[in-house]
């Protein structure tokens, strides 16, 4: 339970991206480099900025009818932000990807953007993605901690909510899809939640990975035969991660398929974890990439209206188990917060 009082701007921003229950049921469409590569691969030719804008606009137009908010990037996503059916807007502040020549997956901010500029462009909340593991060398994590503190202060100054998304990795350079990493993942997620829940960072909402790798959880539909955890152990990992912070947190879909993400949310619900929603991107629209690349905008729009809507409604169904974020501030309703 947090004793932190929400300021007017932060409260307004959180309300803007939540549904009437106080749950964040947001769609994510801020992919840049990875989306360009996927579209180009399916099309067999280069992808223009116009293609990126059109893809994002179609996703936003269709999916925000069924979401509480959309996460976009200011590089290709601003035209799409005009088609969000009156729903909330989160804008990404970081550059896409990371420099693979430098150790530690260091982050960087967009050159011509600031929190002030993102807010002026219509953002209700600011989102940052950080690659992070508590097991990284301390001088690298020190750089990352200072970086997040600066962004936290910028968001405090402009009185806008700060959503911090962290994605784990293997500090030793191992494969994040391996059984070995799956065994480390609960500690990576829990340790990151403990770190960035500290007040010094000024984070209002943690956007977190689930603390297990579903394909290694025995007894799930996603299980592929190699066991990192029993179902009981997986449920406990959800509870342990939640216990690491008093901050509200939402789950990201991390590029898994829609059925796997739904099963993940069901597992979170079964564990009794009081998660506060999702920011879900690829699990709703990823399978439409080939449709857009090969058949064009109209075919993709039709796909979204059918499959895309089914996918997001599956997520919304699973979100019935989510808890309102205002409970984390000791309030019984949004009205109590102001």
N, C-alpha and C positions, 0 to 999 in steps of 0.2 A: 504494500500500500504506500503510495507516494504522498508526501505532505507538500509536494511542490504545487504551487498555485499556477494555473495556466493564465498567461497574459491574454489580453483581448484578441490580438492578432493570431496567436497560436491556437486559441480555442476556435476562432472563426475558420481557420485553415483546416483543422482536424474535422470540424463539422462538415465543411464543404466536400470532403472526400469520403465521408461515411454515409451509410444508409440510415434509415430512420431508427434502426436499432442501436446505432453507435458501433457498427461493424464496418470495417473497410473491405468493400467488395469491388476492388479496383482491377482494371485490365492494364497490362503493360505493353507498350508499343514504342519503347525507347531504344530498341536494338538498332545498331548502325552497321559497323564493320561486318558482324556475323550475318546480318540480314542481306547486305550487299553481296557477300560471297555466296550465300545460299541461292539467291535469286539468279546471280550470274551463272552459277553451276547448272541450275535447272534450264536456263534459257540458252546456255552455250554462247553467250555474248555479253558485252558490257552492260551495266545497269546505270542509268542516269539519275541525277538528283530528282528529276521529274518523276521517274518510276518510284523512287523511294517515297516521295511526297504523296503520290497517288495511292500506293500500297497502305501507307499509314492513315491516310484520310478514309479509305474504305473500311479499314478495321475499326477506326474510331467511330465513324458514322453508324455502323451496324452494332458494334458491341457495347457502346455506351448506353444503348437502350436497355441493357440488361446488367449494367455495372454502376457502382456508386461514383466512379472516377476513372480517369485514364492517365497513365504515365507516358509522357512524350519527351523527346529531346528537342532542344531549340535549333538543331542543325537542319533537320528535315521535317520536324513535327509541327512547326507553327501553323502551316496551312490546315493541318488536321485538327488543331485545337479549336478551330472555328466551327467544327462539326461534331461537338461532343454532347449534343442534346441536353444542354444545361447542367451537365454533371461536373464534378470537381476536376481540377487539373494539377497534376504533379509534373514538374519539369526537372530533367536530369541536368546536373552541373558538371559532371566529369567527362573527360575525353573517353572515347570508346577504346576498349582494350588496354594493353599495357606494353611497355617497352621490353621485349623479350631478351634484349642484349644486356639489360641491367639486372643483376640479381635482386630478388625480393618483390617482384611485381609491383613496382612503385606507381602510385596513382598520379594523375595530373588533371587540372581543371581546364575547361574550355577557355580558349584565349580571349575571346571578345565578350565573355559573359561574366556577370557578378550576381550576387543574390539580389541586389537592387534591380538589375536589368531583367532578371528572370521574373521577379515580382511585377515589374512594369509590363512584362509580356503576358501577364495574366495568371502566373502560377499561384495556386493556393498553398502549395507545399514545395519544398526543395528536396530532391533525392540525390544521394551520392552512393556510388558503388565503390567498394574497397575490397581488394583481395587481401585476406588477413588470416594468419594463424598464430596462436599464442606461442607456437614452437619455433618461430622464426628467430634469427639472431636479434639480440636486443637493440643494436644500433639501427637496424632496419625498422623494427616496430616503433622505436622512438620517433623516427621521421613520420611514420603514419599517425602516431598519437598526436603529434604537434599539428599535423595537417588537418585532422578531424577537429581539434580544438579551435583552429582558426575558422573553419566553416561554421562550427557551432556558435562562435562569437558573432560571425556575420549574420547568421539567422536570428540570433537574439536581438541584435541591433535593429534589424528590419522587421522584427516581430512576426516571423513566419515559421511554421513547423519544419523541423529538420528530420527527414527520414534517412536513416543510415542503413544501407544494404551491405552486408559483408558476405563474401564467398570464400570458403576455405580452400586451401591447397596443401600439397605436401612440401614442406620446407626443404626436404632432402631431394626434391626433384622427382619423386616417384609418381606413378600413375594414379590420378584421383579416381579412376574407375576400377582400381584393383581391390582385392580382398583385404590387403594390408591397410590401405587407406580407409576402407570401410570401418575397420576396427578402431582407427584413430579418430574418425569423424565425430563421434559424440563429444570427445574432449575438445576438439577444435571448435565446434559450435558452442558448447557450454562456456568455454574459456573466453570466446569472443563476446558472448552475451554478458558475461560478468564484467569484462573490461569496458565495453561501450555503454553499459548502463550507468556508469559513474557520472555524477553531475557535471564534472569538469568539461565533458564533451557537449553538453547541451542538446543531446539527441532526444527527440520527442517520441519517435516510433522506430523500433528496431525492425528491419526487414531481414528475416533470418532464413537460413536453410533448415530443413528438418534435420534432426540430429542423427539420423540413420540413413543408410543407402538401401532403398527398398528392395533392390534385386538380391540383397544378401540377408533379408529377414525371412527366416524359416516360417513356413506356414502362411505366407501371403501369396496372392495371385502373381505378384511381380517377381517372386523368388525364382532364381535361375539355377539353383542346385548347390551353390557354394555358400556355406553359412558363416556369417560374422556374428549374428545374434539370434537367439530364440525370439519368438513373438513377445514373451514376457519381458525379456531384457530390452527389447526395442521400446516397449511401452514405458519401461522405467527410464530409458534415455530421454524420452519426451518430457517426463516429469522432472528429471534432474536438470535439463536445460532451462525449463521454465523457472525452476527454483533459483537460478543464477541472477535473476534481475527482477526489480519491481516495475520496470518500464513496460508499457504496452508493446506488443510485437505481433507481426504478421508474417505469414510464410510466403516464400517465393517458390515458383514451380520448377526452377532450375533446368528448364528444357526437357523435362520428362513428358511422356505422352499423357493425354487426358485421363485414360483409365488408371494409370499409375498414380497421377496426382490425386485423383478422387480417392483411391485406396489409402494414400498417405494421409489425407485429411480425415478419413474414417478412423485410421489408427490413432491420430492425434486426439480425436474425439473419444475414442475408447480409453485412452490413457487418462482422460479427465483434465487434460491441459487447457488452461484458459487462454487460448490464442485469440487474437482480436481481428482476424480477417486474413486476406490474401492480396498480393499483387501478382497477378497471374498473366503471363504473356503467352509464351510458345505453346503451352498446354491447350490454348484455345484456338490459335490461328496457324500454327506451324505447318499442318498438313495442307494448308491452302497456298503455300509458297509455290509449289509446282504448278498449281492451277493458274495463278497469276502469271508466272513466267512463261508458260506454254500457251495459255488460252486467252490471256488478257483480262482487263479490268472487269468487264461485265460478268464473265464466267466466275471470277473470284468473288464478286459481290454476291452472286447467286449461291456460291459455296458457303460464304459467310452467313447468309440468311438461313441456310439449312444446317450444315455441319457446325459452323462457328457458334451459332446460337445454341445448338444442342450442347456443345462443349461447355459454354459459359453457364448454361442452366444446370449442368451437372455439378459445376463448381459451386453455384449458388445453393444448390440442394445440400451439398456437403457443408456449406457455411452455416447451416442451421445450428451446428454445434459450437460455433464461435461465440465468444463473450464480448460485450461492449467494452471499448477501451476506457470509457469514463469510470468504470469500476476500479481501474488501477490508480485512479486519482482520489479514491475514497468517496466518490459520488454515486448516488443511486439512480440519477438520471442526468441527461445533458443539461437540463434546465438548472440543476443545482450548481453547475459550474459557471453559470452566467449567461 
